[in-house]
Amino acid sequence: MFYTVRVQLEFEGDNGKPKKKKETYLVKAETVTDAEAIIHGKFAGYPLGYEVKSVSESRVIDVYSAD
């Protein structure tokens, strides 16, 4: 199952002041809790702050690649 995870990231702007932006990730996981845990694992070493804003079941059924 795929989940859409919205994450708010803090980063340093061009002027050196902290800024925030939201990014959306597609995560393959068994449960909402697993999807959130995967994101926390990926951002464990992120130097500035981040916050998981939402996790929801995606309507994506599968992902195909050219290889």
N, C-alpha and C positions, 0 to 999 in steps of 0.2 A: 504494500500500500504506500502511496505517496502523500506527503503532507507539505503544505505551504507554511513556511516559517518566516515571520516578519521580525527583523532585528534592527534595533536602533543602535548605530555606532557613533562614538565620539571620535573626532579627529581634529588635528590642528589645521586651521585655515591658513591662507596665504599671509594674513597679518599676525599669525602666531596665536590667535585667540581660539579657544575650543569651539568646535561646531558639531552639529549632529546631522546625520542622514539616516534614512531608512532603506534597507535592502531586503529583498525577498529571495528566499532559498527554497528549492524543491528538495525534499529529503525523503529517501526511501527508508521506511521503518515499520515496525509492527504495531506500535501504539503512539499516541500523542506524547506520552512521557518519554518513549525511546527517541522520538524525533527531537524533542527538546534537549535530551541528554547528548545526542550526536552534535547538535549545534554548540552546546557548552564545551564539548570536547574539542571542536574545531577552533573555537575562540579562546581556549584556555591560555594561550600565550599572547593574546592581543594586548598591546602596550597601554591602550587607553580604554575607557569604559565601553561596555556594550550591554544591551538589555533585550531579552526576548520579549517582544510585544504581543505576539499572537502565534498560535499554532492551530491550523485547521486542516481538515481532510481535503486533499486535492481531487479534482475531477479527472486528473491525468491517470490513464489506465496503464500505460507502458511507455518506455522510451526506447527508440530505435536509433542505431548509429550506422554510418556508411561502411564500417569495417566488419 
